[in-house]
Amino acid sequence: MKRYITFIGVALITMVFASLLYLKFRKLDDFEPQIKGKLQKLVHDASKGLYRLDIEKINADIVGSKVILSNVSLKYDSLVYVKLRVAKQAPADVFNIHLNSLALDGISPEDLIRKKDIHLNILLIEKPVVHVYHHQLDYERPKKETSVYDVVHKEIGSFALNSLDLKHVEFIYHHVASKVQTSFKDLNVSLKDILIDSNTQSDTSRFLYAKDATLSLKDFKHKTADSLYNFKLDSITILAAKNEVQIQSLRMEPRVNKANYPKVLKSRKDRFDILIQHVVLENINWWALLADEGMYIDHAFLSKGKIEVYSDRTIPSNKSKLGNYPHQQLFKSDLPIGVKKIDATNFDITFIERSPETMKTGQIDFVNTAATLTNVTNIPSWIKKDELLKIDATTRFMNEGKLKTSFRFNLKRQKEGVFTVFADMGPMSGLKLNKATIGLAAVEIKQANITHLTVDISANNVEGRGKILVTYSDLKVDVLKKDNNGKFKKRGLITFIANNFKIKRENPKKGKKAEPVDAYYKKPPEKSFFALIWKTIFAGVKESAGL
């Protein structure tokens, strides 16, 4: 990321110098062709012939101290790039940049002649189009960082600008090998109080040399590499002075509906549909992020979200899900991640599963969920101080039972997948569970009053074990089967046996004390994190109910 910004910054500064040099020579005569030629040679020589600079027209208003460059383009030469690759000197990324216009305000010929330090009022760039082409190299180039100041100080002492505005920027990133393209359209950038000198090049309180910066983007859309999802943002605003990012309507939208999901997958994979209306990221370390040195955030706030996870068990599952627990996902990133705290409020979360036995779906809902996550990190020094990623949440299970949960993920033992979960739920009607039990187990709960549920589970990559306590009364069920029309109907004899001889109608029995039962589930490699938790709980509930 930093190299993109540095290169584009150098390119813009070069274009600014075109206007400055032009003004210097205007006092003698119109040297526009000579200026163009000199700049083209400068770009050609500095890039070893890789880039070519074209400027259609330079217009100057000497009295008004204004300069306008029209139709400016910086393009790379593909033939030269091939030669550099053969010589193992080519960069991984090359750029094509085009500007409709570049306008400067606030510079006079006298200033340019007599002053070494250049101070401008406004620099306005309209409709720039930036194409980045990323190539996978079979060699590593030595890292050599060039700052904008490294370029500026060779010609002038310092460069100051009151306001830089880039309007309606179009940024397109091309991954050449995979042919994946990511585009940002209608990006707007406003930088205030820019100063480029020996002091500000390492001033971490500034963002791209500016004391204040605002970046905004609307209607961003990106197709994921597997073509299963569209990633969308209604808008994103970066307030650099506050070290803050604001996102409106973040969406991961499936491109394949549930009915067609089995047709496009060779192996079972969960389908996610995610919408988060508001996201605020506070106190971001910009310099580390731009230098690809890490993502450090003090606080993230997420509100008004909907998450649906759909699993179609009729699709064969032959792929291991080992290493896919939440804390293990952090360690798949090459980028250091350090988020001190995440607060999420007003989330509705739904898990839907399609059964191969009934060919029907069942679902469980967590409504109005609020959660706090702390110590979200993959950084060894952070883990040495605190080895636990903590998640504490409250929700309404099936929109009725008040549920509190606490997860503790052991970051130090993440390779083993070690974590614990504790849950406590108050009273709810058992009829609410029919949304899950009819489709998944062919059982309809006709009557049940659940009074309390506690869960205490310790788990890892291969198993879950713990204590489950569930208390209830007046349990009555219908055992179902599908008729020739695919509709469920009651199995009379089996239902009679279940209600009268098999299941416990209440737990505990009158006059008895409720006792937790041991629960155990050995997780097959293809089962998910959520399946491990659910199956372990279900093992304890089944034993408590006498199933």
DAZINOR-V731976 format. One record per helix or strand of 2 or more residues. SS is the DSSP state (H for helix, E for strand). FROM is the first residue (numbers start at 0). TO is the last residue. If there is no record, write none. Layout:
ss->[SS & SS]
from->[FROM & FROM]
to->[TO & TO]
//
This chain:
ss->[H & H & E & E & H & E & H & E & E & H & E & E & H & E & E & H & E & H & E & H & E & H & E & E & H & E & E & H & E & E & H & E & E & E & H & E & H]
from->[1 & 31 & 50 & 65 & 77 & 92 & 108 & 117 & 128 & 147 & 158 & 179 & 199 & 209 & 228 & 239 & 243 & 257 & 270 & 285 & 294 & 325 & 336 & 360 & 379 & 387 & 400 & 413 & 418 & 427 & 429 & 442 & 462 & 487 & 491 & 516 & 528]
to->[25 & 45 & 60 & 75 & 85 & 104 & 113 & 125 & 133 & 151 & 174 & 195 & 201 & 222 & 238 & 241 & 253 & 263 & 283 & 289 & 311 & 329 & 353 & 376 & 384 & 396 & 409 & 415 & 424 & 428 & 440 & 458 & 481 & 489 & 501 & 521 & 544]
//
